[in-house]
Amino acid sequence: MTAPLVTLNDGNAIPQVGFGVFKISPADTERAVATALQVGYRHIDTAAAYGNERETGRAVARSGIPRDQLYLVTKLWNADQGYDSTLQAFDASMHRLGLDYLDLYLIHWPLPQLGKFVDTFTAFAYLRDQGRIRSIGVSNFEPEHLKVLIDATGIVPAVNQIELHPRLPQTELRELHTRLGIATEAWGPLGQGSLVTHPTITAVAEGRGRTPAQVLIRWHLQLGNIIIPKSANPTRIASNFDVFDFQLSATEMASISSLEDGTRLGPNPRHFNFTGR
């Protein structure tokens, strides 16, 4: 079982379902990533801020899976924005991951008040041109941040990873991504677990003989989103990847989409300005 591939605007392809390690403790990360790789995930998403790059890299190294069959992602933390500091932070992440090159590097948050994301992305482009990164993108960027970035650098990010789930489907931002050629990637795709008990989701799941998480993941896939569900539970890790053999109906998709109420479970990118560790 393999995930479908999404072709990015630079010609590289990313597996549509990946494994996220946000809030998985370093002690549990290596086991969780190893389990995910055994199940069939080939796209692993971490970040400097998660504190588990080293353990992620160790699981990858010990898996025995050829590097060219893996898609590995990390993110630059807020305190490291700026041209020179980005280059240094990238080297530190690569050392922790034990990698020679990275498939996708993301600016974790725009921090517009800091005013450094253009310089940061310029450093990303340099690293890409040096062959050290295959694709460069952003996370949590709103339309005005994307405009500033593209106008200043002339480069359209390959990916924008944003909070996205049925309560916050980001319809307008997804439409902008489509117009610009940016792939939409969802973090918190299950509503950080809050949606798996929602009656609308459980009703669809019961009718399908599927788990609520599988139904939510299918909703994302049929919208065209890249998605990185996370779990430290081996059974759920496997179940979340077993989503490629069924389709939700238009009625089921509409019922799930009707849950939209604008609820954010994470920070608002327009105001989030945290640079601590």
C-alpha positions, 0 to 999 in steps of 0.5 A: 500500500502506497500513498498517491503522489501530488506533483508540486509546482517545481516538478517534485512529487510528495506523498499525499499522506504523511506521518506527523510527529508534532507533540510526540515525545522524543522518547516515543518518536523513534518507535512511532516513526519506525512503525509508520515506515513499516506500515507504508508511510514514506513521507515524514514531517517533523520540525526543529521546534518539536525537539525530535528531529534526531529520533526521527532521523534515527528511525529513518536510518535504521529502517533500511529503506532507500533514501530516494524512496523517502520524503522527509520534511522539517521546518525552520523555527521562528527564532532562526529567521533571517538569512545567515541564521537560516543557513545555520539552523538548516545545518543544525537540523540536517545534522540532527536528522543525519541527512545529506539533503532534505525533500521539503523545508518550510518556514514554520510561521510567518511572524510578519511583525519580525519582518524576516520571512523574505530574507529567510525564504531567500536563504531557502532558495540558495539552499535549494539551488545548492542541491541541499533541498528539493522543494521549499515552502511555508507554513501558516502563511495567510494571503497577504504573507504569500503576496509579500513573499512572492512579490519580493522573491519571484518564487512561489512556495511549493507548499503552504502547510496550514491548520485545516479540518472540517471546522476550518476548511480554509476554502478561500486560502485553498482557492488562492493556492490553486490559482498560484499553484501552491499545494495545500497541506493540512496540519491538525487534520483531525481537529487535533482529535476533537472531531473523531467523536463528532456525531456527524463524523461517527455517523458516516464512519458507522455507515461505512464500517470505517473509523472516524479518523479514516473518514476525516482523512478521506474528506481531506484526500478528496478535497486534494489536500496533503495530510499528515495525521499523527499518532503514537498508537501503532494500531491508529498509525496503521489505520490512518494509512488504510484509506485508499480503498474507499470513497466518500459520496458527495452527500457525505462530503457535504455533511462533513463540510457543513461542520465549518464554523471558523474555529481555530485550534492553533494560533492565528498566524497574523498575530502569533509572534512567539520566538521562544523554544 
